[in-house]
């Protein structure tokens, strides 16, 4: 009987270690979502510093919050760090690959940083996940073409 209880405890520990997503409580997920909402409002009100602080707290509360990573990318973009913004939006999209606004942002940032292979791939993925009215897709395609032309003219 003692052998069984040790085996049961070891199994329970092993299962808990292999399911880290369950480690975040509902309260922390909810807190993170609320902080993202507040950060979005701060960013819309052009308080980039406040938005940055709130989104950092959101990521602390729930490091698997895709929307928080995407918002953090927008904050970095506002701060002029497009390379870091691209890295962050990519992390968010690894968590939630169907986030259309994140795909559009990734496309824009990849074009701005002249990573045209990623821009093309992101645009294709954006078209796959956006609603039937993908008006922004055409504008993003044009942005990629314009950035390519600018990069080519600098090389010549």
Backbone as CSV, one residue per row, in Angstrom:
resi,resn,N_x,N_y,N_z,CA_x,CA_y,CA_z,C_x,C_y,C_z
1,UNK,0.824,-1.197,0.000,0.000,0.000,0.000,0.865,1.256,0.000
2,UNK,1.913,1.257,0.784,2.808,2.409,0.844,3.466,2.640,-0.519
3,UNK,3.829,1.573,-1.194,4.446,1.659,-2.501,3.474,2.314,-3.492
4,UNK,2.194,1.955,-3.402,1.180,2.522,-4.264,1.035,4.024,-4.029
5,UNK,1.027,4.459,-2.771,0.853,5.878,-2.471,2.043,6.696,-2.981
6,UNK,3.261,6.144,-2.888,4.427,6.849,-3.424,4.338,6.959,-4.945
7,UNK,3.891,5.898,-5.578,3.730,5.907,-7.034,2.659,6.913,-7.438
8,UNK,1.561,6.963,-6.684,0.483,7.908,-6.974,0.970,9.348,-6.840
9,UNK,1.691,9.656,-5.784,2.211,11.015,-5.563,3.192,11.390,-6.662
10,UNK,4.081,10.477,-7.018,5.048,10.745,-8.086,4.329,10.997,-9.410
11,UNK,3.288,10.227,-9.674,2.521,10.417,-10.909,1.819,11.769,-10.913
12,UNK,1.249,12.142,-9.788,0.557,13.429,-9.688,1.530,14.586,-9.913
13,UNK,2.721,14.503,-9.367,3.724,15.548,-9.557,4.144,15.615,-11.020
14,UNK,4.360,14.458,-11.630,4.761,14.419,-13.038,3.706,15.047,-13.930
15,UNK,2.447,14.755,-13.680,1.364,15.335,-14.481,1.317,16.838,-14.285
16,UNK,1.483,17.313,-13.066,1.411,18.753,-12.823,2.571,19.486,-13.478
17,UNK,3.719,18.844,-13.600,4.853,19.482,-14.249,4.712,19.508,-15.763
18,UNK,3.956,18.608,-16.325,3.804,18.579,-17.775,2.639,19.423,-18.263
19,UNK,1.884,20.040,-17.364,0.766,20.890,-17.765,0.913,22.282,-17.159
20,UNK,1.928,23.064,-17.575,2.157,24.372,-16.981,1.043,25.369,-17.268
21,UNK,0.306,25.195,-18.360,-0.763,26.142,-18.668,-1.826,26.141,-17.585
22,UNK,-1.999,25.023,-16.910,-2.990,24.963,-15.845,-2.514,25.653,-14.579
23,UNK,-1.225,25.994,-14.537,-0.666,26.622,-13.349,-1.174,28.053,-13.174
24,UNK,-1.578,28.708,-14.254,-2.103,30.065,-14.163,-3.572,29.968,-13.744
25,UNK,-3.880,30.606,-12.645,-5.255,30.531,-12.149,-6.179,31.417,-12.976
26,UNK,-7.452,31.160,-12.852,-8.466,31.957,-13.527,-8.366,33.419,-13.100
27,UNK,-8.049,33.640,-11.836,-7.938,35.008,-11.325,-6.801,35.756,-12.016
28,UNK,-5.663,35.086,-12.211,-4.531,35.747,-12.865,-4.826,35.992,-14.350
29,UNK,-5.510,35.057,-15.002,-5.887,35.276,-16.394,-6.817,36.483,-16.498
30,UNK,-7.785,36.538,-15.600,-8.734,37.650,-15.593,-8.030,38.977,-15.295
31,UNK,-7.130,38.954,-14.331,-6.353,40.153,-14.002,-5.566,40.616,-15.222
32,UNK,-4.912,39.684,-15.897,-4.123,40.013,-17.074,-4.985,40.631,-18.169
33,UNK,-6.153,40.065,-18.406,-7.060,40.594,-19.427,-7.519,42.010,-19.076
34,UNK,-7.818,42.232,-17.804,-8.219,43.572,-17.369,-7.100,44.590,-17.536
35,UNK,-5.882,44.166,-17.240,-4.734,45.057,-17.414,-4.494,45.375,-18.890
36,UNK,-4.716,44.399,-19.757,-4.579,44.637,-21.201,-5.616,45.666,-21.652
37,UNK,-6.836,45.542,-21.163,-7.887,46.501,-21.520,-7.497,47.908,-21.082
38,UNK,-6.974,48.023,-19.868,-6.532,49.339,-19.376,-5.348,49.855,-20.180
39,UNK,-4.437,48.965,-20.559,-3.277,49.362,-21.354,-3.699,49.836,-22.739
40,UNK,-4.688,49.164,-23.333,-5.203,49.587,-24.643,-5.776,51.001,-24.559
41,UNK,-6.505,51.273,-23.485,-7.078,52.610,-23.300,-5.972,53.642,-23.113
42,UNK,-4.947,53.301,-22.362,-3.834,54.229,-22.157,-3.113,54.513,-23.471
43,UNK,-2.911,53.476,-24.266,-2.230,53.659,-25.550,-3.092,54.488,-26.504
44,UNK,-4.392,54.250,-26.487,-5.306,55.042,-27.326,-5.289,56.505,-26.898
45,UNK,-5.069,56.735,-25.611,-4.971,58.097,-25.088,-3.569,58.653,-25.183
46,UNK,-2.718,57.989,-25.898,-1.321,58.355,-26.142,-0.443,58.386,-24.885
47,UNK,-0.839,57.675,-23.851,0.014,57.538,-22.663,0.806,56.240,-22.805
48,UNK,1.847,56.302,-23.619,2.633,55.117,-23.954,3.317,54.546,-22.718
49,UNK,3.825,55.398,-21.838,4.506,54.921,-20.636,3.552,54.136,-19.730
50,UNK,2.344,54.653,-19.548,1.343,53.963,-18.733,0.944,52.643,-19.384
51,UNK,0.754,52.660,-20.704,0.399,51.435,-21.427,1.497,50.393,-21.251
52,UNK,2.737,50.820,-21.344,3.870,49.902,-21.183,3.882,49.284,-19.789
53,UNK,3.667,50.098,-18.791,3.651,49.610,-17.408,2.517,48.599,-17.194
54,UNK,1.341,48.913,-17.706,0.193,48.027,-17.533,0.372,46.710,-18.292
55,UNK,0.902,46.773,-19.507,1.076,45.540,-20.267,2.174,44.675,-19.652
56,UNK,3.177,45.287,-19.044,4.193,44.501,-18.330,3.561,43.756,-17.156
57,UNK,2.670,44.415,-16.453,1.956,43.761,-15.349,1.062,42.637,-15.870
58,UNK,0.430,42.869,-17.013,-0.425,41.837,-17.614,0.388,40.595,-17.957
59,UNK,1.585,40.801,-18.487,2.438,39.661,-18.839,2.972,38.959,-17.599
60,UNK,3.165,39.699,-16.529,3.583,39.077,-15.267,2.460,38.209,-14.718
61,UNK,1.235,38.715,-14.791,0.087,37.967,-14.287,-0.186,36.715,-15.126
62,UNK,0.012,36.823,-16.437,-0.226,35.673,-17.319,0.745,35.739,-18.494
63,UNK,1.871,35.040,-18.393,2.867,35.069,-19.464,2.401,34.393,-20.755
64,UNK,1.233,33.801,-20.759,0.702,33.167,-21.964,-0.413,33.994,-22.594
65,UNK,-0.475,35.274,-22.285,-1.511,36.153,-22.814,-1.039,36.715,-24.161
66,UNK,-1.511,36.118,-25.237,-1.096,36.519,-26.584,-1.420,37.986,-26.849
67,UNK,-2.592,38.423,-26.425,-3.003,39.809,-26.663,-2.058,40.789,-25.969
68,UNK,-1.531,40.399,-24.804,-0.585,41.264,-24.093,0.714,41.412,-24.886
69,UNK,1.194,40.327,-25.470,2.408,40.420,-26.289,2.181,41.312,-27.507
70,UNK,1.022,41.177,-28.122,0.724,41.975,-29.308,0.604,43.445,-28.933
71,UNK,-0.015,43.730,-27.789,-0.107,45.109,-27.330,1.272,45.651,-26.953
72,UNK,2.084,44.826,-26.324,3.456,45.242,-25.990,4.215,45.576,-27.281
73,UNK,3.954,44.819,-28.342,4.578,45.116,-29.635,4.140,46.493,-30.132
74,UNK,2.866,46.820,-29.964,2.374,48.146,-30.385,3.055,49.254,-29.582
75,UNK,3.256,49.003,-28.294,3.954,49.975,-27.442,5.383,50.172,-27.948
76,UNK,6.069,49.077,-28.245,7.448,49.180,-28.742,7.479,49.895,-30.093
77,UNK,6.477,49.647,-30.913,6.392,50.347,-32.194,6.239,51.853,-31.963
78,UNK,5.398,52.230,-31.013,5.229,53.648,-30.669,6.536,54.256,-30.164
79,UNK,7.341,53.432,-29.488,8.636,53.895,-28.969,9.724,53.877,-30.036
80,UNK,9.376,53.450,-31.253,10.328,53.459,-32.351,11.234,52.250,-32.441
81,UNK,10.941,51.195,-31.686,11.761,49.983,-31.710,11.029,48.889,-32.484
82,UNK,11.053,49.002,-33.808,10.311,48.067,-34.645,10.862,46.652,-34.586
83,UNK,12.165,46.500,-34.399,12.742,45.154,-34.318,12.214,44.423,-33.080
84,UNK,12.184,45.109,-31.939,11.652,44.501,-30.718,10.151,44.277,-30.845
85,UNK,9.459,45.209,-31.482,8.023,45.052,-31.699,7.743,43.813,-32.542
86,UNK,8.553,43.600,-33.569,8.384,42.426,-34.423,8.620,41.140,-33.628
87,UNK,9.622,41.141,-32.777,9.899,39.967,-31.946,8.712,39.672,-31.029
88,UNK,8.182,40.703,-30.402,7.072,40.526,-29.461,5.787,40.065,-30.137
89,UNK,5.456,40.657,-31.272,4.230,40.233,-31.963,4.371,38.790,-32.433
90,UNK,5.581,38.395,-32.804,5.804,37.017,-33.228,5.590,36.050,-32.066
91,UNK,6.024,36.439,-30.874,5.775,35.611,-29.683,4.267,35.489,-29.447
92,UNK,3.565,36.607,-29.516,2.112,36.577,-29.331,1.420,35.683,-30.344
93,UNK,1.906,35.696,-31.574,1.298,34.870,-32.621,1.666,33.398,-32.491
94,UNK,2.743,33.107,-31.816,3.046,31.701,-31.513,2.030,31.153,-30.518
95,UNK,1.556,32.017,-29.633,0.543,31.620,-28.653,-0.835,31.547,-29.307
96,UNK,-1.170,32.548,-30.116,-2.465,32.592,-30.793,-2.263,32.923,-32.270
97,UNK,-2.038,31.908,-33.094,-1.761,32.151,-34.512,-2.950,32.678,-35.313
98,UNK,-4.131,32.713,-34.724,-5.314,33.180,-35.451,-5.658,34.636,-35.157
99,UNK,-4.797,35.354,-34.458,-5.059,36.747,-34.116,-4.822,37.616,-35.355
100,UNK,-5.905,38.055,-35.978,-5.812,38.797,-37.238,-5.094,40.135,-37.074
101,UNK,-5.407,40.869,-36.021,-4.741,42.172,-35.846,-3.244,41.978,-35.597
102,UNK,-2.899,40.903,-34.915,-1.482,40.594,-34.710,-0.790,40.253,-36.022
103,UNK,-1.481,39.507,-36.890,-0.908,39.170,-38.209,-0.710,40.428,-39.046
104,UNK,-1.674,41.338,-39.000,-1.533,42.590,-39.753,-0.351,43.393,-39.217
105,UNK,-0.226,43.467,-37.900,0.895,44.191,-37.291,2.222,43.534,-37.652
106,UNK,2.265,42.215,-37.610,3.491,41.499,-37.972,3.875,41.803,-39.425
107,UNK,2.907,41.836,-40.297,3.165,42.144,-41.710,3.765,43.539,-41.846
108,UNK,3.144,44.513,-41.189,3.612,45.903,-41.237,5.030,46.027,-40.685
109,UNK,5.270,45.408,-39.528,6.586,45.507,-38.897,7.664,44.796,-39.707
110,UNK,7.317,43.657,-40.275,8.290,42.928,-41.094,8.654,43.758,-42.324
111,UNK,7.676,44.413,-42.932,7.963,45.280,-44.078,8.829,46.468,-43.647
112,UNK,8.498,47.064,-42.502,9.267,48.214,-42.007,10.719,47.857,-41.692
113,UNK,10.936,46.631,-41.226,12.307,46.197,-40.909,12.971,45.513,-42.103
114,UNK,12.282,45.545,-43.248,12.765,44.986,-44.514,13.034,43.481,-44.450
115,UNK,12.239,42.777,-43.650,12.249,41.316,-43.637,11.109,40.885,-44.558
116,UNK,11.379,40.937,-45.848,10.320,40.759,-46.838,9.805,39.327,-46.912
117,UNK,10.658,38.354,-46.625,10.171,36.970,-46.602,9.123,36.800,-45.504
118,UNK,9.427,37.334,-44.313,8.462,37.259,-43.220,7.224,38.093,-43.533
119,UNK,7.401,39.242,-44.151,6.258,40.093,-44.497,5.311,39.351,-45.435
120,UNK,5.870,38.697,-46.449,5.036,37.933,-47.386,4.312,36.795,-46.678
121,UNK,5.029,36.085,-45.820,4.434,34.962,-45.078,3.336,35.465,-44.134
122,UNK,3.613,36.556,-43.428,2.632,37.113,-42.495,1.386,37.593,-43.235
123,UNK,1.574,38.205,-44.401,0.426,38.666,-45.182,-0.428,37.482,-45.628
124,UNK,0.216,36.430,-46.060,-0.521,35.226,-46.464,-1.311,34.666,-45.273
125,UNK,-0.684,34.629,-44.095,-1.369,34.128,-42.898,-2.481,35.080,-42.471
126,UNK,-2.255,36.380,-42.652,-3.301,37.357,-42.328,-4.531,37.117,-43.196
127,UNK,-4.300,36.928,-44.480,-5.427,36.677,-45.389,-6.188,35.415,-44.995
128,UNK,-5.480,34.441,-44.452,-6.119,33.184,-44.053,-6.981,33.338,-42.796
129,UNK,-6.653,34.303,-41.938,-7.382,34.420,-40.668,-8.309,35.629,-40.592
130,UNK,-8.206,36.567,-41.522,-9.064,37.754,-41.417,-10.463,37.429,-41.905
131,UNK,-11.382,38.302,-41.583,-12.765,38.125,-42.023,-12.836,38.204,-43.548
132,UNK,-13.993,37.954,-44.073,-14.157,37.957,-45.527,-13.823,39.313,-46.132
133,UNK,-14.027,40.383,-45.399,-13.692,41.727,-45.887,-12.287,42.085,-45.425
134,UNK,-11.301,41.657,-46.178,-9.897,41.888,-45.822,-9.352,43.105,-46.552
135,UNK,-10.004,44.224,-46.399,-9.569,45.438,-47.081,-8.149,45.823,-46.745
136,UNK,-7.733,45.573,-45.527,-6.386,45.945,-45.115,-5.324,45.096,-45.818
137,UNK,-5.683,43.902,-46.257,-4.717,43.015,-46.908,-4.132,43.659,-48.157
138,UNK,-4.971,44.322,-48.931,-4.465,44.978,-50.147,-3.502,46.105,-49.797
139,UNK,-3.846,46.874,-48.782,-2.965,47.966,-48.351,-1.642,47.412,-47.822
140,UNK,-1.694,46.298,-47.100,-0.465,45.680,-46.595,0.396,45.152,-47.738
141,UNK,-0.242,44.558,-48.737,0.497,44.096,-49.911,1.191,45.253,-50.617
142,UNK,0.499,46.374,-50.717,1.092,47.565,-51.342,2.246,48.106,-50.499
143,UNK,2.077,48.079,-49.179,3.151,48.525,-48.281,4.419,47.688,-48.498
144,UNK,4.254,46.378,-48.580,5.407,45.495,-48.808,6.082,45.848,-50.127
145,UNK,5.290,46.036,-51.175,5.857,46.393,-52.482,6.585,47.728,-52.439
146,UNK,5.985,48.710,-51.763,6.622,50.028,-51.646,7.949,49.935,-50.893
147,UNK,7.960,49.188,-49.799,9.191,49.044,-49.012,10.268,48.308,-49.809
148,UNK,9.853,47.306,-50.582,10.798,46.593,-51.449,11.425,47.540,-52.467
149,UNK,10.592,48.372,-53.067,11.068,49.325,-54.059,12.043,50.317,-53.423
150,UNK,11.711,50.820,-52.232,12.600,51.742,-51.533,13.938,51.082,-51.208
151,UNK,13.884,49.836,-50.731,15.117,49.123,-50.382,15.967,48.883,-51.633
152,UNK,15.333,48.538,-52.738,16.067,48.285,-53.985,16.694,49.575,-54.512
153,UNK,16.000,50.700,-54.392,16.559,51.957,-54.887,17.743,52.412,-54.030
154,UNK,17.758,52.089,-52.756,18.909,52.424,-51.900,20.121,51.579,-52.267
155,UNK,19.866,50.342,-52.701,20.964,49.436,-53.070,21.601,49.841,-54.398
156,UNK,20.839,50.496,-55.269,21.363,50.875,-56.594,22.061,52.181,-56.589
